[in-house]
Amino acid sequence: DIAEITQLTENVKAEMEKGIETHRQGLEIEIGTLKLKQNQLMANFELYTATKHECYPELYKLIEISNGSIRGLRGLPRELTFQNTNSEDIESYMRGKQFTSNDVQLILRIWDEDKPSAISLLRETVGRTDYNEAEEKFTNANNYFYFMNLYLSENVENIVRELLGLLHELWINYDPDLSVDRMRINGEHYTNEEVISKIDSLKEDLKSTMRQELMPN
């Protein structure tokens, strides 16, 4: 009887040890899987955070460039007199402004014969060239906003969306072929100066929000 009881005890003990070992191995596999997921989540978070820290300054820079390019459309062409320049100076200026070859040849052709007409045409072409360049700067900022939208907080996204909308409206109003000083937004009429003031306010909001989000907790 004692031998049988001893054998049964050993059998139970062996089964228990086997069960404990199986359970231990299962726990080790589960812990390993959880650690792998945790490491992947940490890597994804670090990558997301790093991309966000790159995205915010770049987006703000592109918006500032767009804003400066659009705001510069008013006044600058009128300040250029071109009175103390010769045809060589004008040609160099036009090449630098990336005029088309046809525009360059046309203006140079009439420069010596009718300088006032050439200057008028030059100013008109400068205005159109700058306007197209401002559109390109806005498009760069707008495209970057949509490409990197995944990395923006909801607050930043809302501010940028409104800001870009106002910049686009201002760009439309600054068309050199038009003379518009007011615009209608959401059923309300605003002057260009009021829109510029709103743009400046939104830029400050954007800067403050981005700084808060990029600061380490």
VEXDREN-2710 file (C-alpha; in Angstrom, 1 decimal):
% VEXDREN-2710
k/r/px/py/pz
1/ASP/0.0/0.0/0.0
2/ILE/2.8/2.4/0.9
3/ALA/4.5/1.7/-2.4
4/GLU/1.3/2.2/-4.4
5/ILE/0.6/5.5/-2.5
6/THR/4.2/6.6/-3.1
7/GLN/3.9/5.8/-6.8
8/LEU/0.6/7.7/-7.1
9/THR/2.1/10.7/-5.3
10/GLU/5.1/10.7/-7.7
11/ASN/2.7/10.4/-10.7
12/VAL/0.6/13.3/-9.5
13/LYS/3.8/15.3/-8.7
14/ALA/5.1/14.6/-12.2
15/GLU/1.9/15.6/-13.9
16/MET/1.8/18.8/-11.8
17/GLU/5.4/19.7/-12.7
18/LYS/4.6/18.9/-16.4
19/GLY/1.6/21.2/-16.3
20/ILE/3.5/23.9/-14.5
21/GLU/6.3/23.7/-17.1
22/THR/3.8/23.8/-20.0
23/HIS/2.1/26.8/-18.4
24/ARG/5.5/28.5/-17.9
25/GLN/6.5/28.0/-21.5
26/GLY/3.1/29.4/-22.6
27/LEU/3.6/32.4/-20.4
28/GLU/7.1/33.0/-21.8
29/ILE/5.8/32.9/-25.3
30/GLU/3.0/35.3/-24.4
31/ILE/5.4/37.7/-22.7
32/GLY/7.7/37.5/-25.7
33/THR/4.8/38.4/-28.0
34/LEU/3.8/41.3/-25.8
35/LYS/7.3/42.6/-25.6
36/LEU/7.6/42.4/-29.4
37/LYS/4.4/44.4/-29.7
38/GLN/5.5/46.9/-27.1
39/ASN/8.8/47.4/-28.9
40/GLN/7.0/47.9/-32.2
41/LEU/4.6/50.4/-30.7
42/MET/7.6/52.3/-29.1
43/ALA/9.4/52.3/-32.5
44/ASN/6.2/53.5/-34.3
45/PHE/5.7/56.2/-31.7
46/GLU/9.3/57.4/-31.9
47/LEU/9.1/57.5/-35.7
48/TYR/5.7/59.4/-35.5
49/THR/7.1/61.9/-33.0
50/ALA/10.3/62.4/-35.1
51/THR/8.2/63.0/-38.2
52/LYS/5.9/65.4/-36.4
53/HIS/8.9/67.4/-35.2
54/GLU/10.1/67.6/-38.8
55/CYS/6.7/68.3/-40.2
56/TYR/5.6/71.3/-38.0
57/PRO/8.6/73.6/-38.8
58/GLU/8.5/72.7/-42.5
59/LEU/4.8/73.4/-42.7
60/TYR/5.1/76.7/-40.9
61/LYS/8.0/77.7/-43.1
62/LEU/6.0/77.0/-46.3
63/ILE/3.1/79.0/-45.0
64/GLU/5.3/81.9/-44.2
65/ILE/6.9/81.8/-47.7
66/SER/3.4/81.7/-49.2
67/ASN/2.2/84.5/-47.1
68/GLY/5.2/86.7/-47.9
69/SER/4.9/85.9/-51.6
70/ILE/1.2/86.8/-51.8
71/ARG/1.5/89.9/-49.6
72/GLY/4.3/91.1/-51.8
73/LEU/2.1/91.2/-54.8
74/ARG/0.7/94.7/-53.9
75/GLY/3.0/97.7/-54.3
76/LEU/6.3/96.2/-55.5
77/PRO/5.7/96.4/-59.3
78/ARG/4.7/100.1/-58.9
79/GLU/7.9/100.9/-57.1
80/LEU/10.1/99.7/-60.0
81/THR/10.7/102.6/-62.3
82/PHE/13.4/101.1/-64.5
83/GLN/14.4/104.6/-65.5
84/ASN/18.2/104.3/-64.8
85/THR/18.6/101.0/-66.6
86/ASN/19.7/100.0/-70.1
87/SER/18.6/97.1/-72.2
88/GLU/21.4/94.8/-70.8
89/ASP/20.2/95.5/-67.3
90/ILE/16.6/94.9/-68.2
91/GLU/17.5/91.6/-70.0
92/SER/19.4/90.4/-66.9
93/TYR/16.5/91.4/-64.7
94/MET/14.0/89.5/-66.9
95/ARG/16.1/86.4/-67.0
96/GLY/16.4/86.5/-63.3
97/LYS/12.6/86.7/-63.0
98/GLN/12.3/83.8/-65.4
99/PHE/10.4/85.6/-68.1
100/THR/9.6/83.5/-71.2
101/SER/11.9/84.0/-74.1
102/ASN/9.0/85.6/-76.1
103/ASP/8.4/88.2/-73.4
104/VAL/12.1/89.0/-73.2
105/GLN/12.5/89.4/-76.9
106/LEU/9.3/91.5/-77.2
107/ILE/10.3/94.0/-74.4
108/LEU/13.9/94.3/-75.7
109/ARG/12.6/94.9/-79.2
110/ILE/10.6/98.0/-78.2
111/TRP/13.0/99.2/-75.4
112/ASP/15.0/101.6/-77.5
113/GLU/12.1/102.7/-79.7
114/ASP/9.5/103.3/-77.0
115/LYS/10.9/103.0/-73.5
116/PRO/7.7/104.1/-71.6
117/SER/5.7/101.4/-73.5
118/ALA/8.4/98.8/-72.8
119/ILE/8.4/99.7/-69.0
120/SER/4.6/99.5/-68.9
121/LEU/4.8/96.0/-70.5
122/LEU/7.6/95.1/-68.2
123/ARG/5.7/96.0/-65.1
124/GLU/2.7/94.1/-66.4
125/THR/4.7/91.0/-67.0
126/VAL/6.5/91.3/-63.7
127/GLY/3.1/91.5/-62.0
128/ARG/1.8/88.4/-63.8
129/THR/5.1/86.5/-63.2
130/ASP/5.0/87.3/-59.5
131/TYR/1.4/86.3/-59.3
132/ASN/2.1/82.9/-60.8
133/GLU/5.1/82.5/-58.5
134/ALA/2.8/83.3/-55.5
135/GLU/0.4/80.6/-56.7
136/GLU/3.3/78.1/-56.8
137/LYS/4.4/79.0/-53.2
138/PHE/0.8/78.6/-52.0
139/THR/0.4/75.3/-53.8
140/ASN/3.6/74.0/-52.1
141/ALA/2.3/74.9/-48.7
142/ASN/-1.2/73.5/-49.5
143/ASN/0.1/70.2/-50.9
144/TYR/2.5/69.7/-47.9
145/PHE/-0.5/70.3/-45.6
146/TYR/-2.5/67.5/-47.2
147/PHE/0.4/65.1/-47.6
148/MET/1.4/65.4/-43.9
149/ASN/-2.1/65.8/-42.5
150/LEU/-1.7/62.4/-40.7
151/TYR/0.9/63.9/-38.4
152/LEU/-1.0/67.1/-37.5
153/SER/-3.1/67.4/-34.3
154/GLU/-6.7/68.4/-34.8
155/ASN/-6.0/71.9/-33.5
156/VAL/-3.1/72.5/-35.9
157/GLU/-5.1/71.0/-38.8
158/ASN/-8.1/73.4/-38.2
159/ILE/-5.9/76.5/-37.9
160/VAL/-3.9/75.6/-41.0
161/ARG/-7.0/74.9/-43.0
162/GLU/-8.5/78.3/-42.2
163/LEU/-5.2/80.0/-42.7
164/LEU/-4.6/78.5/-46.1
165/GLY/-8.2/79.3/-47.1
166/LEU/-7.7/83.0/-46.3
167/LEU/-4.3/83.1/-48.1
168/HIS/-5.9/81.6/-51.2
169/GLU/-8.7/84.2/-51.1
170/LEU/-6.2/87.0/-50.8
171/TRP/-4.2/85.6/-53.7
172/ILE/-7.3/85.6/-55.8
173/ASN/-8.0/89.3/-54.9
174/TYR/-4.4/90.3/-55.7
175/ASP/-4.8/89.2/-59.3
176/PRO/-2.9/91.9/-61.3
177/ASP/-5.8/91.9/-63.9
178/LEU/-8.3/92.8/-61.1
179/SER/-8.6/95.6/-58.6
180/VAL/-10.5/94.1/-55.7
181/ASP/-10.2/95.3/-52.1
182/ARG/-13.0/93.2/-50.6
183/MET/-13.9/89.6/-50.5
184/ARG/-16.8/87.5/-49.2
185/ILE/-16.1/84.7/-46.8
186/ASN/-18.9/82.6/-45.3
187/GLY/-21.4/85.1/-46.3
188/GLU/-19.6/88.1/-44.7
189/HIS/-17.7/90.8/-46.5
190/TYR/-14.1/91.6/-45.5
191/THR/-11.6/94.1/-46.8
192/ASN/-8.1/92.8/-47.8
193/GLU/-6.6/94.5/-44.7
194/GLU/-9.1/92.8/-42.4
195/VAL/-8.2/89.5/-44.0
196/ILE/-4.5/90.2/-43.6
197/SER/-5.1/91.0/-39.9
198/LYS/-6.9/87.7/-39.5
199/ILE/-4.1/85.9/-41.3
200/ASP/-1.5/87.4/-38.9
201/SER/-3.7/86.4/-35.9
202/LEU/-4.0/82.8/-37.1
203/LYS/-0.2/82.6/-37.7
204/GLU/0.3/83.6/-34.1
205/ASP/-2.2/80.9/-33.0
206/LEU/-0.5/78.4/-35.1
207/LYS/3.0/79.2/-33.8
208/SER/1.8/79.0/-30.2
209/THR/0.0/75.7/-30.7
210/MET/2.9/74.1/-32.5
211/ARG/5.3/75.2/-29.8
212/GLN/3.1/73.7/-27.1
213/GLU/2.8/70.4/-28.9
214/LEU/6.5/70.1/-29.7
215/MET/7.6/70.9/-26.2
216/PRO/8.6/67.8/-24.1
217/ASN/6.1/66.9/-21.4
END
